[in-house]
Amino acid sequence: MLLFGFSEYGDVTQFLSGYYDTNIGLKTEADSYRKIAADMGIDPDEILFLTDVEREARASAEAGMQVKIVVRDGNAPLTSGALRDFPTITSFAQM
């Protein structure tokens, strides 16, 4: 939450109803994403998960979530498998 308290737009925590960190589990394990969906009371297939990390994309997809990989400057190049298996976006307009 600290990140959202000091964004370039000021404190935006008032716009968030909750957040999840590694207390729920590792970001590379499907069970973590299942727990998040259950806690939210939403079926995993109704959640769009955005990430720039292939292992997180695979774990969330295994949990049943829709996944898009965000391509950003400075990130590690994506593998051919990630490019084959997941749609990529470069801006929120592409969601």
JOMO-V266490 format. One record per residue. SS is DSSP state (2 for helix, 1 for strand, 0 for the rest). NEAR is the number of other ideal C-beta (glycine too) atoms within 12 Angstrom. D_CENTER is the distance of its C-alpha to the mean C-alpha in whole Angstrom. Layout:
# JOMO-V266490
ss: (SS;SS)
near: (NEAR;NEAR)
d_center: (D_CENTER;D_CENTER)
This chain:
# JOMO-V266490
ss: (0;2;2;2;2;0;1;0;0;1;0;0;2;2;2;0;0;0;0;0;0;0;0;0;0;0;0;0;0;2;2;2;2;2;2;2;2;2;2;2;0;0;0;2;2;2;0;1;1;1;1;0;0;2;2;2;2;2;2;2;2;2;0;0;0;1;1;1;1;1;0;0;0;0;0;0;0;0;0;2;2;2;2;2;2;0;1;1;1;0;0;2;2;2;0)
near: (15;11;13;19;15;12;15;8;11;11;15;16;17;12;13;14;10;14;19;23;15;14;12;21;22;19;27;21;20;26;20;28;37;25;22;31;26;19;19;19;11;19;16;28;17;13;25;26;35;26;30;26;25;29;25;30;36;26;28;38;29;21;31;23;30;24;34;27;35;28;25;17;9;8;16;14;15;24;16;10;13;27;15;13;18;31;22;25;19;17;12;10;6;14;15)
d_center: (16;18;16;16;20;21;19;21;21;23;21;19;18;20;18;15;16;14;12;11;11;13;16;14;14;12;9;11;12;12;14;12;9;13;14;11;12;16;16;15;17;15;15;12;13;13;10;8;4;4;4;8;9;11;11;7;7;11;10;8;10;13;12;13;10;10;8;8;9;9;13;14;17;18;15;17;18;16;18;20;18;15;16;18;16;13;13;13;13;14;14;13;17;15;13)
